[in-house]
């Protein structure tokens, strides 16, 4: 196999002997001419030098240059062959050679030439930027080497989907250039119409949409760097039109490229019933204002309108740069967008998905991944501690809500997922196993067969509190095993807390303290 070692930019005559003098090649390399013209003698073969010419050179090779132009600029990709051999159950790696890959050095016939040329130049420019991912950089370099030498991929997929994957690889390598549907279909061995249908069926996106996602992902990286303009990011990501790029970027990301560039310094407000402010706190930042437009049972329509108007006025006075809203606040979209650019996140039961979206909007993607990993470790440790603490005892969670008792189920909610899946707690017999929750009237409480009962009172009215007090005197309640053993506990809003990393950590800590 071949490893991409490094990439360098050189200028003649500074790094190349004068015309007529021999050069001995020390390592395997690809040499791409970026500027200049002349002739090169490679082992007695005379080759014309020009911009875009690429040569495969091997150790010990002798060549001579004769330049027509004043200077010659070129880029070198150094290649390190690696040979893997298996001895019993062990694999050993040693320096290999390219004898089995290509018979002779010389000029390469690249198809297409221009995308390869542009990608190699960009690879060099990216190598000068701090923070470039080593794995991505290595893969990009190796892809160029294999394309240049027309080598088969290691462990290449030979299934029926291999053509699609080859075309996707082409998109990733040449997304900065114009990518034609006919070219992709030809790589996949299909007609354009068959290719589009197969692609949509396998990937859930059209080829154009998939290519746009690749380009947008690269544009985000560029916009995160200092001193990169929107026009430069558009051009370097394969978008020929800056204004089209800006419209597409805002539609897909939720904010304009100019806001995205400043995302780490933005004053952010939230309009959410799902504790988005706690997601921001988990990321090491905060919300300048928190709006919650939900209407509660004790609020009249008149009071609700006044309360929302007051919140909008207070929000405006905080002059946020960005507002992050949930799906339940979309009907306030016009009012919120008069105050600041607003992004509304779709509803999902996967709290991690929206946590990562919020993190991207404020430039804290690394913190989001750290939060997810830390929570996985904390939940795994807590699961073992809780097993030792409560053994096989069962747990149920009740919510007093709008003249009802709501019993949380085992699925379809971040809290249910945390309690019964991640922490491995045993649900009480009253817990609905295949539902998010089940509700009962306050006066018709079911038998509560559970060793532990956790109770959350949500915006309880005085009338409901009196009814609940009567429930506490009923035989159904008093005969509950958790009540008899004094294992009931009033809890904070675990249901809301479960939508953010910091809230989930607090729930785990509460459980370990019981």
RAGI-V305007 format. One record per backbone hydrogen bond with DSSP energy under -0.5 kcal/mol. NH is the residue of the N-H (numbers start at 0). CO is the residue of the C=O. If there is no record, write none. Layout:
NH:CO, NH:CO
This chain:
2:79, 4:2, 4:77, 5:77, 7:75, 9:73, 11:71, 14:10, 19:64, 20:17, 22:62, 24:22, 24:60, 28:56, 29:76, 30:54, 31:29, 31:74, 32:30, 32:52, 33:31, 33:72, 34:72, 37:48, 38:65, 39:46, 40:63, 41:39, 41:44, 42:40, 42:61, 44:41, 45:43, 46:39, 46:44, 48:37, 51:32, 52:49, 54:30, 55:105, 56:28, 56:54, 59:24, 60:57, 62:22, 63:40, 64:20, 65:38, 67:36, 68:36, 71:11, 72:34, 73:9, 74:31, 75:7, 76:29, 77:5, 77:75, 78:27, 79:2, 80:78, 81:0, 82:93, 83:81, 84:91, 86:84, 86:89, 87:85, 89:86, 91:84, 93:82, 95:80, 100:97, 101:97, 105:55, 107:53, 109:107, 115:111, 116:112, 117:113, 118:114, 119:115, 120:116, 121:117, 122:118, 123:119, 124:120, 125:121, 126:122, 127:123, 127:124, 128:125, 131:128, 136:132, 137:133, 138:134, 139:135, 140:136, 141:137, 142:138, 143:139, 144:140, 145:141, 146:142, 147:143, 148:144, 149:145, 149:146, 150:145, 155:152, 161:158, 164:160, 165:161, 166:162, 167:163, 168:164, 169:165, 170:166, 171:167, 172:168, 173:169, 174:170, 176:173, 179:177, 183:179, 184:180, 185:181, 186:182, 187:183, 188:184, 188:185, 189:184, 194:190, 195:191, 196:192, 197:193, 198:194, 199:195, 200:196, 201:197, 202:198, 203:199, 209:205, 210:206, 211:207, 212:208, 213:209, 214:210, 215:211, 216:212, 217:213, 218:214, 219:215, 220:216, 221:217, 222:218, 223:219, 224:221, 227:224, 228:226, 232:228, 233:229, 234:230, 235:231, 236:232, 236:233, 237:234, 238:233, 239:237, 241:239, 244:240, 245:241, 246:242, 247:243, 248:244, 249:245, 250:246, 251:247, 252:248, 253:248, 253:249, 259:255, 260:256, 261:257, 261:258, 262:259, 264:261, 265:262, 267:265, 268:321, 269:288, 270:323, 271:290, 277:274, 278:274, 279:275, 280:276, 281:277, 282:278, 282:279, 283:280, 284:279, 287:267, 290:269, 295:293, 298:295, 303:299, 304:300, 305:301, 306:302, 307:303, 308:304, 309:305, 310:306, 311:307, 312:308, 313:309, 314:310, 315:311, 316:312, 317:313, 317:314, 318:315, 319:314, 320:266, 321:266, 322:340, 323:268, 324:322, 324:342, 325:270, 328:325, 329:326, 331:328, 332:329, 335:331, 336:332, 337:333, 338:334, 338:335, 339:335, 340:320, 342:322, 344:324, 344:342, 350:348, 352:349, 353:349, 354:350, 355:351, 356:352, 357:353, 358:354, 359:355, 360:356, 361:357, 362:359, 363:358, 367:363, 368:364, 369:365, 370:366, 371:367, 372:368, 373:369, 374:370, 375:371, 376:372, 377:373, 378:374, 379:375, 380:376, 381:377, 382:378, 383:379, 384:380, 385:381, 386:382, 387:383, 388:384, 389:385, 390:385, 390:386, 392:389, 394:425, 395:451, 397:453, 398:405, 399:455, 400:398, 400:403, 403:400, 404:439, 405:398, 405:403, 406:404, 406:437, 407:396, 407:405, 408:435, 409:431, 409:434, 410:434, 416:412, 417:413, 418:414, 419:415, 420:415, 420:416, 421:416, 422:417, 424:418, 425:392, 426:424, 427:394, 428:448, 429:448, 430:427, 432:430, 434:431, 437:406, 439:404, 441:402, 443:440, 448:446, 449:447, 451:393, 452:486, 453:395, 454:488, 455:397, 457:399, 457:455, 458:456, 464:460, 465:461, 466:462, 467:463, 468:464, 469:465, 470:466, 471:467, 472:468, 472:469, 473:470, 477:473, 478:474, 479:476, 481:449, 483:479, 484:480, 485:482, 486:481, 488:452, 490:454, 493:491, 496:492, 497:493, 498:495, 499:496, 503:499, 504:500, 505:501, 506:502, 507:503, 508:504, 509:505, 510:506, 511:507, 512:508, 513:510
